[in-house]
Structures are given as structure tokens and as C-alpha cells.
């Protein structure tokens, strides 16, 4: 079957016709290119009385660009998507990828005046992430300042709400757990975690629905080393697990990452990783808006990711890249290396699982 809008072919389950005859709905890769068809399929699916099962044989990631920067301490993160779209490092990426969408912020001001614009962008991003998760794709969100996380994880939580809770690993130098009432700066990029947990501004808490997107027990921080007392007290009261940078230095990133994955995988349908580039050492990722001394060693993180169990990883988010400081393009290159490490691991494991099931 071909889409009459873009002529992109659908595909069947690779192990032949039984799935098609039992479940006579064909889901299409065309949704990557053709919004018309994906919307049509959603309407079709909701009107049918039987279950349509889509086997995702895709071995590519869908890149979702989020051009936002008004909520950050410094302007410029909104340029990251443009730079990554033109990146020769990304062009040579070992993981197949397709740009699915780019979302642009609506400027409503700076500091807390940015909230209306952040809310609008978060709702658009949440809807986009929701769509691709419902189609069993592998979204990678490229920010943008970290306020975009409100949209990313609200969309994932809504897509899987009927199946269970989601987990989240937050690799960041900061806790990002302020509310508008506790923040000294008013910068919304320091507030996404609180809003995902259900606290703060009503327009940001209610993206997609009015329920918390995360449970504290399903959230783990890695690399935290700079925060204010108010947000630390807030996180501690909720019982969120924090692996500070000193914990990473003492235990090693491999052990910390594996433990974090165990925590966010327990009693969840899957998990995501939100990676702020300031979580890494400045020599590895110099182009960030809020640099802090120390940080995770990038090479060690990549080695740990390549060996980790990422079977339940659903979405990856990479944020706070500020291109004008990337004189030697190290941060740009690291973003691509992270995508290669994560999805090289995930797709190779998925291939092995499929072959094992087929042999059985």
C-alpha cells in the first residue's frame, strides 16, 4: 500500500502474513513523513473494535527539534537545532535518523514572563512525542533549554498512562526542581522537574492532563553538583534518589548508571533519559549555558551506556547546548556520540531478541 500523499510504502511484519490476517490493519512508516496519514490512522484505530498490532522493525531514531531558549539563563540554546541539522557529525552518525519535526517557541518574555511561551511549546512538544510513541518509534528530542522537558515527558507519560508509570533518569549538574515561588532567578529552565512531579504553575503542571507525570520513586538524578537549598529540601522530602557528582566520582558512572536504570525500570512501563550537556565536564562539553566545575567524564559515560540494559528506554532528550560557545565543536560532536552509544546498544539488543524469538 502507498500513501497517496507522499508515496511512501507501508510494510508488514517480517515474519509473514499471520499477523496481517489476524489483525487487518497496516501501520505505516509513512507517518514519519506524512501527518495526513498518521492522523488518519489514529482515527481509524479508535473506531475499530479489534486491536491493531504494529511490529516496529525500524532501526532509526526520530529527531524532534525544540528551538527554545527564552527560559534559560543565557539566550542561544534555541540555535542548537539549526546547528545539529547542519552538523557534518550528525550526517556521518552511525545510527540512521530522520528529522520528524521542529517546534519553535513563542517568545513571551524572560524569567517568569516566559511561562506562557514555555506552556505553549510544551503542549506542542508533548503532542509530538505522544504521536510517535503511539506509533512505536524511537524519539530523540534535541533542545533547546531544559524547560522543554515539561513537554517531552508529559507527552510520554500521557501516551503510556493506561499501561503504567514512566521512569526518568535526569543527568544534570542541577536539580531543576524550583517552582516559580522558590526560584531566585525566575528562569524556567530550572523548574521542569517540580512541574513534572505536579508542583508549580498550573499551566505547566497541566500539560496534556492535570495528573503528575512522574512519581518521585521513579526519578533518579545523576551528576548533581549545584543547587539551592529550597529545591534540595523539596527533592529530599519527596524521597527522590540523587547520585551526586561526588557519588559518581566514588562509585564510577557505570555502577551509578546501572543502579539508576534498575530503579527507573522497577514497576514502570519504561523510562527516559534527560541529558543536560552541563552534566559533563567542561572540557568535554564546553558549550552550555550554565557551566559548573567538575562533571561526568564523557568517555566513561559512553562506555557505560554501551554496556547498559536499555531494553526499556523509550525516549532520549539532549538539551542546553549553546552553540556560540562551541568553538571546537566538541559539544556538537558529543551529542552525536551519545546518540550512537545509546541506540547502537539498544538496536543491537533488539535485533538479538527478535532473532531469538524467531528461532523459538
C-alpha positions as CSV (number, residue, x, y, z in Angstrom):
1,X,0.0,0.0,0.0
2,X,1.3,3.5,-0.7
3,X,0.3,6.8,0.9
4,X,-1.5,8.9,-1.7
5,X,0.2,12.0,-0.2
6,X,3.9,11.0,-0.2
7,X,4.0,7.6,-1.9
8,X,6.0,6.1,1.0
9,X,5.3,2.3,1.3
10,X,3.8,0.6,4.3
11,X,5.4,-2.7,5.5
12,X,4.3,-5.9,7.1
13,X,5.6,-7.9,10.0
14,X,8.8,-9.5,8.6
15,X,7.8,-13.0,9.7
16,X,5.0,-13.1,7.2
17,X,1.3,-13.0,6.8
18,X,-0.2,-14.4,10.0
19,X,-0.1,-11.0,11.8
20,X,-1.8,-9.3,8.8
21,X,-4.6,-11.9,8.5
22,X,-5.3,-11.9,12.3
23,X,-5.1,-8.1,12.6
24,X,-6.0,-6.5,9.3
25,X,-4.6,-3.0,9.9
26,X,-1.3,-2.0,8.4
27,X,0.6,0.6,10.3
28,X,2.9,2.7,8.2
29,X,6.4,4.2,8.3
30,X,4.7,6.9,6.2
31,X,3.8,8.6,9.5
32,X,7.4,9.8,9.6
33,X,6.8,11.9,6.5
34,X,3.0,12.3,6.2
35,X,1.0,13.9,9.0
36,X,-2.2,13.3,7.0
37,X,-1.8,9.5,7.1
38,X,-0.8,9.3,10.7
39,X,-3.9,11.3,11.7
40,X,-6.0,9.1,9.5
41,X,-4.6,6.0,11.2
42,X,-5.3,7.4,14.7
43,X,-9.0,8.0,13.7
44,X,-9.2,4.5,12.1
45,X,-7.7,2.8,15.2
46,X,-10.1,4.5,17.6
47,X,-13.1,3.4,15.5
48,X,-12.2,-0.3,15.2
49,X,-13.4,-3.0,17.6
50,X,-10.2,-5.1,17.3
51,X,-6.7,-4.5,18.3
52,X,-4.1,-3.4,15.7
53,X,-0.6,-4.5,16.5
54,X,2.3,-2.9,14.8
55,X,5.7,-4.6,14.7
56,X,8.4,-1.9,14.6
57,X,11.3,-3.1,12.6
58,X,12.7,0.4,12.2
59,X,16.3,0.8,13.2
60,X,16.4,4.6,13.1
61,X,15.7,7.3,15.6
62,X,13.2,10.2,15.0
63,X,14.8,13.5,15.9
64,X,12.5,16.1,17.3
65,X,13.9,19.6,17.3
66,X,12.9,22.0,20.0
67,X,14.0,25.6,19.3
68,X,13.6,27.2,22.7
69,X,15.9,29.4,24.8
70,X,13.9,32.1,26.5
71,X,13.6,30.1,29.7
72,X,17.4,29.7,30.0
73,X,19.9,31.9,31.9
74,X,21.5,32.9,28.6
75,X,19.9,33.1,25.2
76,X,21.3,30.9,22.5
77,X,20.1,27.3,23.1
78,X,17.4,28.0,20.6
79,X,20.1,27.8,17.9
80,X,21.1,24.2,18.8
81,X,18.6,22.6,16.5
82,X,19.7,24.6,13.5
83,X,23.3,23.7,14.2
84,X,22.5,20.0,14.6
85,X,20.5,19.9,11.4
86,X,23.6,21.2,9.6
87,X,26.1,19.1,11.5
88,X,28.5,17.0,9.5
89,X,29.0,14.9,12.6
90,X,25.3,14.0,12.6
91,X,25.4,13.5,8.8
92,X,28.1,10.8,9.5
93,X,26.2,9.3,12.5
94,X,26.3,5.5,12.6
95,X,22.6,5.4,13.7
96,X,20.1,6.0,11.0
97,X,17.9,9.0,11.8
98,X,15.2,11.2,10.4
99,X,14.0,14.7,11.5
100,X,10.4,14.3,12.3
101,X,9.5,17.8,13.5
102,X,10.9,21.1,14.6
103,X,9.0,23.1,17.2
104,X,9.7,26.8,17.7
105,X,9.0,28.7,20.8
106,X,6.7,31.7,21.1
107,X,8.5,34.5,22.9
108,X,6.5,35.8,25.8
109,X,9.4,37.3,27.8
110,X,12.2,36.3,30.1
111,X,12.3,34.7,33.5
112,X,8.8,34.1,34.8
113,X,7.3,36.1,31.9
114,X,8.5,33.2,29.7
115,X,5.9,30.9,31.3
116,X,3.1,31.4,28.7
117,X,5.6,30.7,25.8
118,X,7.0,27.7,27.7
119,X,3.5,26.3,28.2
120,X,2.6,26.7,24.5
121,X,5.8,25.0,23.4
122,X,5.4,22.2,26.0
123,X,2.0,21.4,24.7
124,X,3.1,21.2,21.1
125,X,6.1,19.1,22.0
126,X,4.0,16.8,24.2
127,X,1.6,16.2,21.4
128,X,4.5,15.4,19.0
129,X,6.2,12.9,21.4
130,X,2.8,11.3,22.2
131,X,2.2,10.7,18.5
132,X,5.5,8.9,17.8
133,X,5.3,6.8,21.0
134,X,1.9,5.6,20.0
135,X,3.5,4.6,16.7
136,X,6.2,2.6,18.5
137,X,9.0,4.9,17.2
138,X,12.2,5.9,18.9
139,X,12.1,9.7,19.5
140,X,15.2,11.8,20.4
141,X,14.4,15.3,21.5
142,X,17.1,17.9,20.7
143,X,16.7,21.1,22.7
144,X,16.7,23.9,23.5
145,X,16.9,24.9,27.1
146,X,15.8,22.3,29.7
147,X,12.3,23.7,30.1
148,X,11.4,21.6,27.0
149,X,11.4,18.6,29.3
150,X,8.0,19.6,30.6
151,X,6.7,18.8,27.1
152,X,8.8,15.7,26.4
153,X,7.9,13.8,29.5
154,X,4.3,15.0,29.6
155,X,3.8,13.5,26.2
156,X,5.5,10.2,27.1
157,X,3.5,9.9,30.3
158,X,0.2,10.6,28.5
159,X,0.9,8.1,25.8
160,X,1.6,5.3,28.3
161,X,-0.8,6.3,31.1
162,X,-3.1,3.3,30.5
163,X,-0.1,0.9,30.7
164,X,1.7,2.2,33.7
165,X,4.1,4.8,35.1
166,X,7.2,6.0,33.4
167,X,10.7,6.4,34.9
168,X,13.2,9.1,34.3
169,X,17.0,9.5,34.6
170,X,18.0,13.1,34.9
171,X,21.7,13.7,34.1
172,X,22.4,17.3,35.0
173,X,24.6,19.5,37.1
174,X,21.5,21.0,38.6
175,X,18.3,19.7,40.2
176,X,15.9,21.9,38.1
177,X,13.3,21.4,40.9
178,X,12.3,25.0,41.6
179,X,8.8,26.4,41.4
180,X,8.0,30.0,40.5
181,X,7.7,30.6,44.2
182,X,11.1,29.3,45.2
183,X,13.3,30.3,42.3
184,X,15.6,33.2,42.9
185,X,16.3,33.8,39.2
186,X,12.9,33.1,37.8
187,X,14.5,31.1,35.0
188,X,12.0,28.4,34.0
189,X,14.8,26.0,32.8
190,X,15.4,25.5,36.5
191,X,11.8,24.3,37.1
192,X,10.9,21.4,34.9
193,X,11.3,18.6,37.5
194,X,9.0,20.2,40.0
195,X,6.3,20.7,37.4
196,X,6.6,17.1,36.1
197,X,6.1,16.0,39.7
198,X,2.9,18.1,39.9
199,X,4.1,21.2,41.7
200,X,4.2,24.8,40.4
201,X,2.5,26.9,37.8
202,X,-0.9,25.5,36.8
203,X,-0.4,25.9,33.1
204,X,2.8,23.9,33.2
205,X,1.5,21.2,35.6
206,X,-1.5,20.5,33.4
207,X,0.3,19.9,30.0
208,X,-1.7,17.1,28.3
209,X,-3.6,16.3,31.5
210,X,-3.8,17.5,35.1
211,X,-2.1,14.5,36.7
212,X,1.6,14.3,37.8
213,X,3.8,13.0,35.0
214,X,6.3,11.4,37.3
215,X,6.3,9.6,40.7
216,X,9.2,10.6,42.9
217,X,10.2,6.9,43.3
218,X,10.6,6.6,39.5
219,X,13.0,9.6,39.2
220,X,16.8,9.4,39.6
221,X,19.4,12.2,39.4
222,X,22.9,11.6,38.1
223,X,25.8,14.1,38.4
224,X,24.1,16.8,40.6
225,X,26.5,19.3,42.0
226,X,25.0,22.8,42.0
227,X,21.6,23.6,43.6
228,X,19.8,25.8,46.1
229,X,18.6,24.8,49.5
230,X,14.9,25.2,48.6
231,X,15.0,22.7,45.7
232,X,17.2,20.3,47.5
233,X,14.9,20.2,50.5
234,X,11.9,19.8,48.2
235,X,13.5,16.8,46.4
236,X,14.7,15.2,49.7
237,X,11.2,15.4,51.2
238,X,9.8,13.5,48.2
239,X,12.4,10.8,48.6
240,X,13.9,11.2,45.1
241,X,17.2,9.3,44.6
242,X,20.2,11.5,43.9
243,X,23.6,10.3,42.7
244,X,25.6,13.5,43.2
245,X,28.8,14.1,41.3
246,X,30.7,13.0,44.3
247,X,28.8,9.7,44.3
248,X,29.7,9.3,40.6
249,X,33.4,10.0,41.3
250,X,33.4,7.5,44.1
251,X,31.3,4.7,42.6
252,X,32.0,5.1,38.9
253,X,29.5,6.1,36.3
254,X,28.9,2.5,35.2
255,X,27.7,1.4,38.6
256,X,25.7,4.6,39.1
257,X,24.0,4.3,35.7
258,X,23.2,0.6,36.1
259,X,21.7,1.2,39.5
260,X,19.7,4.2,38.2
261,X,18.3,2.0,35.3
262,X,17.2,-0.6,37.8
263,X,15.4,2.0,39.9
264,X,13.6,3.7,37.0
265,X,12.7,0.3,35.4
266,X,11.1,-1.1,38.5
267,X,7.3,-1.0,38.4
268,X,7.3,1.2,35.2
269,X,6.4,0.5,31.6
270,X,9.7,2.1,30.6
271,X,12.0,5.0,31.2
272,X,13.6,8.0,29.5
273,X,16.9,9.8,29.8
274,X,17.0,13.6,30.0
275,X,20.6,14.6,29.4
276,X,21.7,18.2,30.1
277,X,25.0,18.8,28.5
278,X,26.2,20.7,31.6
279,X,26.2,17.4,33.4
280,X,29.5,16.6,31.7
281,X,32.9,18.1,32.4
282,X,33.5,21.5,30.7
283,X,36.4,20.1,28.7
284,X,34.0,17.5,27.2
285,X,31.0,19.8,26.7
286,X,32.1,23.5,26.9
287,X,29.1,24.9,25.1
288,X,26.5,25.1,27.8
289,X,24.5,28.0,29.3
290,X,25.2,27.2,33.0
291,X,28.6,25.5,33.3
292,X,29.7,24.1,36.7
293,X,33.0,22.8,37.8
294,X,33.5,19.1,37.6
295,X,31.1,16.7,36.0
296,X,30.7,13.3,34.4
297,X,33.6,12.2,32.2
298,X,32.0,11.8,28.7
299,X,34.1,8.9,27.6
300,X,33.3,7.0,30.8
301,X,29.6,7.7,30.3
302,X,29.6,6.5,26.7
303,X,31.3,3.2,27.7
304,X,28.8,2.7,30.5
305,X,25.9,3.4,28.1
306,X,27.2,0.9,25.5
307,X,27.0,-1.9,28.1
308,X,23.9,-0.9,30.0
309,X,20.5,-2.6,29.7
310,X,18.5,-0.1,27.6
311,X,15.6,-2.5,26.7
312,X,13.1,-0.3,28.4
313,X,14.4,3.0,27.2
314,X,11.7,4.9,25.4
315,X,12.9,8.4,24.7
316,X,16.1,10.4,25.0
317,X,16.4,14.1,25.4
318,X,19.5,16.2,24.9
319,X,19.4,19.8,26.0
320,X,21.2,23.0,26.9
321,X,23.7,23.0,24.0
322,X,24.6,26.7,23.4
323,X,26.4,26.7,20.0
324,X,28.2,30.0,20.2
325,X,30.5,28.7,22.9
326,X,31.4,25.6,20.9
327,X,34.5,26.9,19.2
328,X,36.0,23.5,18.6
329,X,32.6,21.8,18.1
330,X,33.2,19.3,20.9
331,X,29.7,19.6,22.4
332,X,28.1,19.1,19.0
333,X,30.2,16.0,18.4
334,X,29.4,14.7,21.9
335,X,25.7,14.9,21.2
336,X,26.1,12.7,18.2
337,X,28.4,10.2,20.1
338,X,25.7,9.9,22.8
339,X,23.1,9.0,20.2
340,X,25.4,6.5,18.7
341,X,26.2,4.9,22.0
342,X,22.6,4.7,23.3
343,X,21.0,3.5,20.1
344,X,23.8,1.3,18.9
345,X,23.4,-0.6,22.1
346,X,19.6,-0.6,22.1
347,X,19.1,-1.6,18.5
348,X,21.7,-4.4,18.7
349,X,19.9,-5.8,21.7
350,X,16.6,-5.6,20.0
351,X,17.9,-7.4,16.9
352,X,19.2,-10.2,19.1
353,X,15.8,-10.5,20.9
354,X,13.9,-10.7,17.6
355,X,16.2,-13.4,16.3
356,X,15.8,-15.4,19.5
357,X,12.0,-15.2,19.3
358,X,12.1,-16.2,15.6
359,X,14.4,-19.2,16.4
360,X,11.9,-20.4,19.1
